[in-house]
Amino acid sequence: MSYSLKKQLKSFTFAWKGIITCVGHEQNITFHVIAAILVIAAGFFFDISKIEWMLVMLCIGMVISAELFNSTIERLVDKVSPEWNKAAGEIKDIAAGAVLVTAIAAAIVGLIIFTPYILAHF
């Protein structure tokens, strides 16, 4: 199988389509995107360091990725099991729990990074 730039670009198009499918249509991922924009704005406002930017961007990427995985799992479970059943509900709850753990970890990193800047400015 040979490498094709055209196929690679098409793959990126499909990936962006997947992201756009969720943002604006899935409440939780939309919330996280808005939060990410606010955190990025705060990063510029407080002029955080390069290492802090790396940590912030890593956290943003992980939370949004977790939300995308969660949305995928929820849609797949709904497709496979349209009627309510306990196992399907547990699977969706576990996926949502993974997002919550990631978001809490990101919030803690954010507090560690931004608290000193906030205290110094106010």
N, C-alpha and C positions, 0 to 999 in steps of 0.2 A: 504494500500500500504506500503510495507516494504522497508527500505533503502537498496540500493545495491551499494557497493563500485565500482563494475564493471560498473554499469550504470553511476555512477558519473564520473569515469575516462573517459568513452566514451563521456560524455557531454563536458568535458574539451577538448577532442580531436576535437570535432566538433567546439568548440569555437575558438581554435587555427587555425583550417582550415579556418574559416571565416576571421580571422585576416590576415592570409597569402594570402588569396584570394585578399585582398585589397592592402596590402603592395607590392609595386613593379608593381602593375597593375593600381592603381589609383594615378594619379599625385599628388594630394593635400595631401593625407595621407602619401605618400612617402616623400614629402617635410617636413611634420610635424615630421615624424620619424627621418629624418636626423637632423632637428633642435633640437629634443629632445636629440639625441646623443651628439650634440655639447654643449647643455646646461648642460648635465650630466658631460661631460668632463670639462667644465668651473667650475662646482660645486666642482669637485675633485681638480682642479688647484687652486682655491681660498679657498679651505677648508671651505666651508660654514657650518653654524651651523646646528644642528639637526632639529630645527624648520624651517630653510630655506629649508633644504632638503625635509621636509614634504610638504611645500608649492609648491616647484618646482615639486615634484612627483605628487601632486594633480593636478596641472595645466597641466602637461604632460598627465596624465590620462584623464582629462576632454577634452582636445583638441583632442586627438586621438579617444576617445569615440564619440565625436561630429562628427568627420570625418567618423567613422564607421556608425553612424546613418544616416548621410547625404548620404553616398554611398548606404546604404540600401534603403532609400527613393527614390533616383534617379533611382536605378534599378527597384524598384517596380513600380514607375510611368512610366518608359519606357516600362515595361511589360504590364501594364494595358492600357496604352495609347501610342502605338507606333507611331501614327501620331501626329503631332504638334497640340496642342491646348493651349489656353491661361491659363486655370486653371492648367494644368499640369506644364506649365512653371513657374507659380507663386508658386506652391508647391515646386518645385525644388529650386527656388530662395530663398524662406523662409528658407528652410533647409540649404542652403549655407550661408544665413545670420546668422543663429544660430552658425555655425562654426566660422564665422568671429567675432562675438561678443565674443565667448569663446577664440579665438586666441588673440584678442586685450586685453582682461582681463589678459590672461596669460603673454602677452608681458609686460604689465604694472607691473605685479608682478615681472617679471624677471628684469625689469629696477630698481625697488625699491630694490631688493635683490642685484643685481650685480654692480650697479653704484658705491656704496661706495668702493667695492673691486677693481674695475677697476681704480678709481681715486687714490686709495692708492698705487697701483702698478705702475702707469705710471705718 
